[in-house]
Amino acid sequence: MKFSTSYTPVTTAFTLMGKSDLKEFYEWFMSNLPYCIEELMQLVRSTPGFENWNPDYSPESLNSLGDWFSVKAKKRRLSQQEIDALSSSNDGSAETSPWDLTDETKTLAAYVGMYYGQVALENFPSLKWKQQLENKKLVISVSP
C-alpha cells in the first residue's frame, strides 16, 4: 500500500485497513518522520518573515510554527460532484461542507503534527511514539 503525507487523521481509510496495513503505515510514518520534519524546517525557514525560526524542539518553537502554519493553510472549494459523493457517504446526520483543505495544507498539517510530537518527546522523556492497534481511530500517538 502506498502512503502519502497528504492525509487527514479523521479519514475513514484507517478503519478500512487491516492490522498488517496499519503496521505498514506505522513503519512508513516512523521511517519518514525525520525527513518530513527536515522538509518542514526548510519550508518554514524559506518563508519570508520566518527565516530565523529556531526548530530546537522547545515549546516556544511551536508559537512561530503556529503563526507560519496559519499563513500557509489554504482551503479549496469542492466541486458539486465531490459534495454529492460526500453527501451520499454520510448518514445525513451532518451537513457536507462545500470546502476542504488543500492537499498541500494536509501535508503541512501532518508535518506540523510530527514536529509537535517530537517537541513532546524532547520535553517529556517518558513519552514515545506508539501504534494503537486496539482502536483504529488512534493509529499513531505519542503516549506514556
C-alpha positions in Angstrom: 0.0 0.0 0.0 1.3 3.5 -0.9 1.1 6.2 1.7 1.3 10.0 1.4 1.6 12.8 3.9 -1.5 14.3 2.3 -3.9 12.6 4.6 -6.1 13.6 7.5 -6.2 11.6 10.8 -10.0 11.7 10.6 -10.1 9.8 7.3 -12.1 6.6 7.2 -9.2 4.9 5.4 -7.7 3.7 8.8 -11.0 2.0 9.7 -10.9 0.1 6.5 -7.3 -1.2 6.9 -6.4 -4.5 8.4 -3.7 -4.8 11.1 -1.0 -5.6 8.5 -1.8 -2.4 6.6 -1.8 -0.4 9.8 1.6 -1.8 10.8 2.9 -0.9 7.3 1.5 2.6 7.7 3.3 2.9 11.1 6.6 1.7 9.6 6.2 4.2 6.8 5.3 7.0 9.2 8.3 6.3 11.5 10.8 5.9 8.7 9.6 9.2 7.1 9.3 11.2 10.3 12.8 12.7 10.3 12.7 13.6 6.6 9.3 15.2 6.9 10.5 17.3 9.9 13.6 18.3 7.9 11.4 19.4 5.0 9.2 21.3 7.4 12.2 23.1 8.8 13.4 24.1 5.3 9.9 25.2 4.3 9.4 27.4 7.3 12.9 29.0 7.1 12.4 29.7 3.4 9.3 31.7 4.1 9.8 35.5 4.4 9.5 36.6 8.0 10.3 33.1 9.3 14.0 32.8 8.3 15.1 32.9 11.9 12.7 30.2 13.2 14.6 28.1 15.6 13.4 24.5 15.4 15.0 23.5 18.7 12.1 21.3 19.8 11.2 23.7 22.6 7.6 24.5 23.4 8.4 28.1 22.4 9.3 27.0 18.9 5.6 26.0 18.4 4.5 29.6 18.7 6.3 30.7 15.5 5.4 27.4 13.8 1.7 28.0 14.5 2.0 31.5 13.1 3.7 30.1 10.0 1.1 27.4 9.5 -1.8 29.9 9.8 -0.3 31.8 6.9 0.3 28.7 4.8 -3.0 26.9 5.4 -5.4 27.1 2.5 -8.8 25.7 1.6 -10.4 24.8 -1.7 -14.0 24.8 -2.8 -15.3 21.3 -3.5 -16.9 20.5 -6.9 -20.6 19.6 -6.9 -19.6 16.1 -7.8 -17.3 15.9 -4.7 -20.1 17.4 -2.5 -22.6 14.8 -3.8 -20.2 11.9 -3.2 -19.5 13.1 0.3 -23.2 13.6 1.0 -24.1 10.2 -0.2 -21.5 8.6 2.0 -22.7 10.2 5.3 -25.9 9.1 7.1 -27.5 12.6 6.8 -26.7 13.5 10.4 -24.1 16.1 9.3 -24.1 18.8 6.7 -21.5 18.4 4.0 -19.0 21.3 3.9 -18.6 22.9 0.5 -14.8 23.2 1.0 -11.8 21.1 2.2 -8.2 21.8 3.0 -5.8 21.6 0.0 -3.6 18.6 -0.3 -0.6 20.8 0.4 -2.3 22.1 3.6 -3.0 18.5 4.7 0.7 17.6 4.1 1.9 20.6 6.1 -0.5 19.7 8.9 1.0 16.2 9.0 4.5 17.7 9.2 3.5 20.2 11.9 1.9 17.3 13.8 5.1 15.3 13.5 7.2 18.2 14.8 4.7 18.8 17.6 5.0 15.1 18.6 8.8 15.4 18.6 8.6 18.5 20.8 6.5 16.4 23.3 9.1 13.6 23.2 12.0 16.0 23.7 10.4 17.7 26.7 8.8 14.7 28.3 11.3 11.7 28.1 8.7 9.3 29.4 6.7 9.7 26.1 7.2 7.6 23.0 5.6 7.1 19.6 3.3 4.1 19.8 0.9 2.4 17.4 -2.6 1.9 18.8 -3.9 -1.3 17.2 -6.8 -1.7 19.6 -8.6 1.4 18.3 -8.2 2.3 14.6 -9.1 5.9 15.3 -5.8 6.2 17.2 -3.4 4.7 14.6 -0.3 6.6 15.9 0.0 8.7 19.0 2.5 10.0 21.5 1.8 8.2 24.7 3.4 7.5 28.1 
